[in-house]
């Protein structure tokens, strides 16, 4: 696929690097030569200096023949204008990063489609949605759904008290239909479990199950659920604002923001209590009742500050901490420090953009925060190789694990004896490099 990306900021660079691993023909353009440095030398990416709203510059990038045009500058108006121009020049599909929720309303999305913008991505809204989901299930690190929630994928940090620890997979202990463990993250390594593997204390474990069996998963993982009614948010960002707007009204929320001007703007947009102060100030946190809070969410624009603030909150006994960590290199570090849920806008946006590159067999793909892996949902067609035998006899690659199938709208956990049928939606956990290997099973 020929892909043109305009905007070499954090999101654009991450998307370009991710897609370059899959043999796409990628060109990335930005007005800043500095932001383009190292992309064409260290990755299979062509970089160009140019304006995203210049017809000539877009033509020089090959927009006329591109399959996917992605505009992810920080300016919403630049992105929408670039997509409109690219569409008129011949781009087959366009994606624009936006920061106006009004654009996402169904009636407006249809209007933008007529203008030539096929997909609108609002990373801050997506991040806020993930935060709210995490607060609903306080014991879960990461939560993903497939086929209208017929199946769910959850990531849980397992402690020594869990009944599933120190059990070899080949003992038969996990031979049941309640859940399937598709991967284990141990320190910095993602393990696709085989018979001789086992789960150890402090592993991050990925389960696939139906929503009805989430309580069974929670018990097996040795986790306790607790209700969250009081939250302190550090940082008055767009994500913070969207989070408080999405939270139920019966939850008590305070936002601590150091910038006075931003406090006034927040106060105009929400009834939430806004406190002008430094969220790193321990005395301030005590005065605002951090010892009585159920959750602490750090959403400043500094990853290090967010991680350290969550560590401080844990010292006060906060059971649920959430940190925005935009530096991907810090994710493993933050997890090793036992920060609860981590939010990364780049990964969230990349998942939604990545979906636009899929062929007709792949229905959905989701990038994971804690693992160098992806979860792909395929739709099975008559004659696909994956239907020819039981799962145990398919000779799947070592870095691939089929987690479940959705058949006629109902989710089922897969085992070795499962036979995949045409029309099924198959949810597969795999290392990022294994996605191309799956093509032979679905054609």
LINFENBEL-V552740 format. One record per residue. RES is the residue in one letter. OMEGA is omega in radians with two decimals (none if undefined). NEAR is the number of other C-alpha atoms within 12 Angstrom. D_CENTER is the distance of its C-alpha to the mean C-alpha in whole Angstrom. Layout:
# LINFENBEL-V552740
RES|OMEGA|NEAR|D_CENTER + RES|OMEGA|NEAR|D_CENTER
This chain:
# LINFENBEL-V552740
X|3.08|23|23 + X|-3.04|30|24 + X|3.04|42|21 + X|3.12|50|22 + X|3.03|53|20 + X|-3.06|53|22 + X|-3.11|41|20 + X|2.99|39|20 + X|-3.06|29|18 + X|-3.11|26|15 + X|-3.11|38|13 + X|-3.14|42|16 + X|-3.11|37|16 + X|3.12|33|13 + X|-3.13|42|13 + X|3.14|44|16 + X|-3.12|33|16 + X|-3.10|32|13 + X|-3.13|38|16 + X|3.12|31|19 + X|-3.03|22|18 + X|3.00|26|19 + X|3.01|20|22 + X|3.05|27|22 + X|-2.95|29|24 + X|2.98|39|22 + X|3.10|44|24 + X|-3.08|53|22 + X|3.08|46|25 + X|3.11|36|25 + X|-3.11|23|28 + X|3.09|20|28 + X|-3.11|20|29 + X|-3.12|15|28 + X|-3.12|24|24 + X|-3.09|31|25 + X|3.07|23|26 + X|-3.09|18|25 + X|-3.09|30|23 + X|3.11|22|26 + X|-3.09|12|28 + X|-3.12|15|25 + X|3.13|26|23 + X|-3.06|22|24 + X|3.03|34|24 + X|3.14|32|26 + X|3.13|37|26 + X|3.03|32|28 + X|3.14|27|30 + X|-3.14|27|30 + X|-3.13|29|29 + X|3.11|43|27 + X|3.09|28|29 + X|3.13|26|32 + X|-3.12|24|33 + X|-3.12|19|35 + X|3.12|26|32 + X|3.09|39|30 + X|3.13|28|32 + X|3.10|25|33 + X|3.12|34|29 + X|-3.11|30|30 + X|-3.08|40|28 + X|-3.09|26|31 + X|-3.04|25|30 + X|3.11|30|26 + X|-3.09|30|24 + X|3.10|40|21 + X|-3.05|53|21 + X|3.12|56|18 + X|-3.06|53|19 + X|2.99|46|17 + X|3.09|38|20 + X|-3.13|25|20 + X|3.13|22|22 + X|-3.10|26|21 + X|3.08|21|25 + X|-3.12|27|25 + X|-3.12|36|22 + X|3.11|38|23 + X|-3.14|33|27 + X|-3.14|43|26 + X|3.12|46|24 + X|3.13|37|27 + X|-3.12|31|29 + X|3.13|46|27 + X|3.13|36|28 + X|3.12|24|31 + X|3.08|29|32 + X|3.10|23|30 + X|-3.04|33|27 + X|-3.13|29|26 + X|-3.11|37|22 + X|3.11|43|21 + X|-3.14|46|17 + X|2.99|49|18 + X|-3.09|46|16 + X|3.03|34|17 + X|3.10|27|18 + X|-3.06|23|20 + X|-3.13|22|19 + X|-3.13|16|23 + X|-3.07|26|21 + X|3.10|25|19 + X|-3.04|13|22 + X|-3.10|14|23 + X|-3.13|12|26 + X|3.09|19|25 + X|3.12|24|22 + X|3.11|17|25 + X|-3.14|19|27 + X|3.13|27|25 + X|3.11|24|25 + X|3.10|17|28 + X|3.11|22|28 + X|3.11|29|26 + X|-3.02|37|23 + X|-3.04|32|21 + X|3.09|38|17 + X|-3.12|40|16 + X|3.09|41|13 + X|-3.02|38|13 + X|-3.10|35|10 + X|3.08|31|12 + X|3.12|34|12 + X|3.13|34|9 + X|3.12|39|8 + X|3.10|34|11 + X|3.11|28|11 + X|3.13|37|8 + X|-3.13|46|11 + X|3.08|33|14 + X|-3.13|28|12 + X|-3.14|35|12 + X|3.11|38|16 + X|-3.12|25|17 + X|-2.94|30|17 + X|-3.06|34|18 + X|-3.06|35|18 + X|3.09|42|14 + X|-3.05|41|12 + X|-3.03|39|9 + X|3.12|40|9 + X|3.14|38|8 + X|-3.12|29|11 + X|3.09|36|13 + X|3.11|30|17 + X|3.06|17|17 + X|3.04|22|16 + X|3.03|28|19 + X|3.07|38|17 + X|3.01|39|14 + X|3.12|44|12 + X|3.07|44|12 + X|-3.06|38|12 + X|3.01|42|15 + X|-3.03|41|18 + X|3.13|35|21 + X|-3.08|26|24 + X|-3.08|18|28 + X|-3.10|19|29 + X|-3.12|25|26 + X|-3.09|23|29 + X|-3.13|35|26 + X|3.06|27|27 + X|3.08|23|29 + X|3.10|21|30 + X|-3.13|19|30 + X|-3.10|24|28 + X|3.13|15|31 + X|-3.09|15|33 + X|-3.11|14|32 + X|-3.08|22|31 + X|-3.12|32|27 + X|3.09|20|29 + X|-3.04|19|29 + X|-3.06|26|27 + X|3.10|30|25 + X|3.04|38|22 + X|3.08|43|21 + X|-3.03|44|19 + X|3.14|42|17 + X|3.08|43|17 + X|3.07|40|18 + X|-3.13|36|16 + X|-3.02|27|20 + X|-3.09|24|20 + X|-3.03|20|18 + X|3.03|19|19 + X|-3.09|28|17 + X|2.93|33|19 + X|-2.91|37|20 + X|2.99|33|22 + X|-3.00|22|26 + X|-3.07|17|29 + X|3.10|15|30 + X|3.06|22|27 + X|3.11|29|26 + X|3.13|39|24 + X|3.10|26|25 + X|3.14|25|25 + X|2.97|26|22 + X|2.91|34|20 + X|-3.03|39|16 + X|3.11|44|16 + X|3.12|44|14 + X|2.91|51|16 + X|-3.14|47|16 + X|2.98|40|19 + X|3.14|35|20 + X|-3.12|29|19 + X|-3.08|20|23 + X|3.13|26|23 + X|3.13|29|20 + X|3.09|22|23 + X|3.09|24|25 + X|-3.13|39|21 + X|3.14|34|22 + X|-3.12|22|25 + X|-3.12|30|25 + X|3.09|36|23 + X|-3.09|24|25 + X|3.02|26|23 + X|3.12|23|24 + X|3.07|22|23 + X|-3.07|19|24 + X|3.13|20|24 + X|-3.11|30|23 + X|-3.10|23|25 + X|-3.04|31|25 + X|2.95|42|23 + X|3.11|46|23 + X|3.06|49|21 + X|-3.13|48|22 + X|-3.12|40|21 + X|-3.10|41|22 + X|3.05|31|19 + X|3.12|30|18 + X|3.13|37|15 + X|-3.13|46|17 + X|3.13|39|19 + X|3.14|31|17 + X|-3.11|38|16 + X|3.10|37|20 + X|-3.11|23|20 + X|-3.10|25|18 + X|3.05|28|19 + X|-3.08|18|23 + X|-3.08|15|26 + X|3.10|14|27 + X|3.13|25|25 + X|-3.07|25|27 + X|2.99|36|25 + X|3.05|39|26 + X|3.07|43|24 + X|-3.09|40|26 + X|-3.06|35|26 + X|-3.10|24|28 + X|-3.05|22|29 + X|-3.14|18|32 + X|3.12|16|31 + X|3.10|23|27 + X|3.13|29|29 + X|-3.14|20|31 + X|3.10|19|29 + X|-3.12|31|26 + X|3.11|22|29 + X|-3.02|14|30 + X|-3.10|19|27 + X|3.07|25|26 + X|3.13|19|29 + X|3.11|30|27 + X|3.14|26|29 + X|-3.13|35|28 + X|3.11|30|30 + X|-3.11|27|31 + X|-3.12|27|31 + X|-3.11|25|29 + X|3.09|38|26 + X|-3.12|28|27 + X|-3.06|22|31 + X|-3.13|22|31 + X|3.10|16|34 + X|3.13|21|33 + X|3.10|33|30 + X|-3.13|19|33 + X|-3.11|17|35 + X|2.98|29|32 + X|-3.12|24|31 + X|-3.12|38|28 + X|3.13|25|30 + X|-3.11|22|30 + X|3.11|31|26 + X|-3.09|31|24 + X|3.09|44|21 + X|-3.09|52|20 + X|-3.13|53|17 + X|-3.02|48|18 + X|3.04|44|16 + X|3.14|35|19 + X|-3.14|25|18 + X|-3.08|21|19 + X|-3.12|29|17 + X|3.11|25|20 + X|-3.12|28|21 + X|3.14|38|18 + X|-3.12|41|19 + X|3.13|34|22 + X|3.11|39|22 + X|3.07|44|20 + X|3.11|31|23 + X|3.13|30|26 + X|3.13|40|24 + X|3.10|26|24 + X|3.10|21|28 + X|3.09|24|29 + X|3.10|19|28 + X|-3.06|31|24 + X|-3.13|35|23 + X|3.08|42|19 + X|3.14|47|18 + X|-3.13|49|14 + X|2.97|49|14 + X|-3.11|47|12 + X|-3.07|40|12 + X|3.04|32|12 + X|-3.05|28|14 + X|3.13|27|12 + X|-3.11|18|16 + X|-3.02|28|16 + X|3.12|33|13 + X|3.12|28|15 + X|-3.13|22|18 + X|3.12|35|16 + X|3.11|35|16 + X|3.07|23|19 + X|3.08|23|21 + X|2.93|33|19 + X|-3.03|38|17 + X|-3.11|44|15 + X|3.12|47|12 + X|-3.14|47|10 + X|3.14|50|8 + X|-3.07|41|7 + X|-3.10|41|8 + X|-3.14|37|8 + X|-3.13|41|5 + X|3.14|38|4 + X|-3.13|42|7 + X|3.12|37|8 + X|-3.09|35|6 + X|3.08|32|8 + X|-3.13|41|11 + X|-3.13|40|11 + X|-3.13|31|12 + X|-3.13|33|15 + X|-3.03|37|16 + X|3.04|28|17 + X|-3.00|22|20 + X|3.14|17|22 + X|-3.08|28|21 + X|-3.05|31|17 + X|-3.06|28|16 + X|3.01|32|12 + X|-3.13|38|10 + X|3.05|38|6 + X|-3.07|36|5 + X|-3.09|39|5 + X|-2.97|42|6 + X|-3.02|43|10 + X|3.05|37|11 + X|-3.06|30|12 + X|3.13|34|11 + X|3.04|39|10 + X|-3.05|45|10 + X|3.08|43|13 + X|-3.14|39|15 + X|2.99|40|18 + X|-3.03|35|21 + X|3.11|31|24 + X|3.05|23|28 + X|3.12|18|31 + X|3.11|17|32 + X|-3.10|24|29 + X|-3.08|25|30 + X|3.13|35|27 + X|-2.94|28|30 + X|-3.07|23|33 + X|3.03|20|33 + X|-3.09|20|31 + X|-3.09|30|28 + X|-3.08|21|30 + X|-3.05|18|32 + X|-3.10|25|29 + X|3.09|21|29 + X|3.07|27|25 + X|-3.09|25|24 + X|-3.09|21|24 + X|3.13|30|20 + X|3.12|34|19 + X|3.08|41|19 + X|-3.08|45|20 + X|-3.08|44|18 + X|3.06|44|20 + X|3.01|40|21 + X|-3.06|36|21 + X|-3.10|24|25 + X|3.07|15|27 + X|-3.12|18|24 + X|-3.10|23|24 + X|3.10|33|22 + X|3.03|37|23 + X|-3.10|41|22 + X|2.92|38|24 + X|-3.05|28|26 + X|-3.11|24|29 + X|-3.11|15|31 + X|3.02|25|29 + X|3.13|27|30 + X|-3.09|40|27 + X|3.05|27|29 + X|-3.11|25|29 + X|3.10|23|26 + X|2.89|33|24 + X|-3.07|39|20 + X|3.13|47|19 + X|-3.02|46|16 + X|3.05|48|16 + X|-3.11|45|14 + X|2.98|38|15 + X|-3.07|33|15 + X|-3.10|30|14 + X|-3.06|22|18 + X|-3.08|26|18 + X|3.12|35|17 + X|-3.13|24|20 + X|-3.09|20|22 + X|-3.03|34|21 + X|-3.07|23|23 + X|3.13|19|26 + X|-3.06|32|26 + X|3.00|32|25 + X|none|22|28
